[in-house]
Amino acid sequence: MVVEEVVLVSFWSSPFGCRVKIAMEEKGIPYEYIEEDLFNKSSFLSSINPVHKKVPVLLHNHKPICESLNILEYIDETWSDRSPSFLPSDPHQRAQARFWADFIDKELYEASKKIYRGNGEQQVVGKNEVLRILKLVEGKIGDKPFFGGDNLGLVDITLIPFYSRFYTWETFGNFSIEDECPSLVAWAKRCLQKESVAKSLPDPIKIYDFIVDLNKYLAK
Ligand SMILES: N[C@@H](CCC(=O)N[C@@H](CS)C(=O)NCC(=O)O)C(=O)O
């Protein structure tokens, strides 16, 4: 039997790294975890992700794979014999899942930063953008428990790490996501019932405190 070496390099609060943790848990793949200090990046990080120097990076038998959505597809293809499959078998549904994962990936993080980094007008812009994105995604929840159907799929794994940040967005922006997007919050609570999600998501209060401290650090 070939012994696989699987290592995840990430940072505890990273929603992108959290995606990879959930995917590994869902597939039941054992891995080693290395915490990278993003405030004092290692030369190791530069060597495994020389282009972006960002986490997460997955090392599979010493070969690095970068960018969280790319990593999710790599995991799905490499361990295709393990369920669940993150992508549907139908090509159109697969294209749809990739479209929505890409949409969340490109839009949500950037919009949300305006809520907790900006002030006044910028915060309102950020809040409206976040709600527009979440409502569009919410409209895609079908009659199954998850975007992936009966199991977590690419869209679920891409979006759910941001649930840990809802408290921060709501506190800075003074609004309630549950009031605006009740079905989406119900979906997030269903996701949290999965052990893979519950053990991978950081504590929302810890995220809030971290972002408050980070804002002070960036203002210096
Ligand atoms: N598109 C990347 C985003 C990764 C990313 O932004 N990671 C952050 C941590 S949450 C990072 O490494 N930041 C360090 C930096 O920007 O220098 C992905 O999906 O993996």
The ligand as an SDF file (V2000), in Angstrom:
LIG
                    3D

 20 19  0  0  0  0  0  0  0  0999 V2000
   -8.0580   32.9700   -3.5540 N   0  0  0  0  0  0  0  0  0  0  0  0
   -7.3050   32.4240   -2.4590 C   0  0  0  0  0  0  0  0  0  0  0  0
   -7.3940   33.3740   -1.2760 C   0  0  0  0  0  0  0  0  0  0  0  0
   -6.4350   32.9780   -0.1650 C   0  0  0  0  0  0  0  0  0  0  0  0
   -6.2390   34.1030    0.8480 C   0  0  0  0  0  0  0  0  0  0  0  0
   -6.6130   35.2780    0.6070 O   0  0  0  0  0  0  0  0  0  0  0  0
   -5.6350   33.7440    1.9710 N   0  0  0  0  0  0  0  0  0  0  0  0
   -5.3240   34.7220    2.9790 C   0  0  0  0  0  0  0  0  0  0  0  0
   -5.7040   34.2190    4.3650 C   0  0  0  0  0  0  0  0  0  0  0  0
   -7.4510   34.2750    4.5890 S   0  0  0  0  0  0  0  0  0  0  0  0
   -3.8050   34.9410    2.9930 C   0  0  0  0  0  0  0  0  0  0  0  0
   -3.0370   34.0250    2.8670 O   0  0  0  0  0  0  0  0  0  0  0  0
   -3.4120   36.2060    3.1580 N   0  0  0  0  0  0  0  0  0  0  0  0
   -2.0420   36.5800    3.2430 C   0  0  0  0  0  0  0  0  0  0  0  0
   -1.7370   37.7510    2.3710 C   0  0  0  0  0  0  0  0  0  0  0  0
   -2.6700   38.3010    1.7310 O   0  0  0  0  0  0  0  0  0  0  0  0
   -0.5880   38.1400    2.3020 O   0  0  0  0  0  0  0  0  0  0  0  0
   -7.8660   31.0240   -2.1320 C   0  0  0  0  0  0  0  0  0  0  0  0
   -9.0270   30.7690   -2.4320 O   0  0  0  0  0  0  0  0  0  0  0  0
   -7.1150   30.1850   -1.6210 O   0  0  0  0  0  0  0  0  0  0  0  0
  1  2  1  0
  2  3  1  0
  2 18  1  0
  3  4  1  0
  4  5  1  0
  5  6  2  0
  5  7  1  0
  7  8  1  0
  8  9  1  0
  8 11  1  0
  9 10  1  0
 11 12  2  0
 11 13  1  0
 13 14  1  0
 14 15  1  0
 15 16  2  0
 15 17  1  0
 18 19  2  0
 18 20  1  0
M  END
$$$$
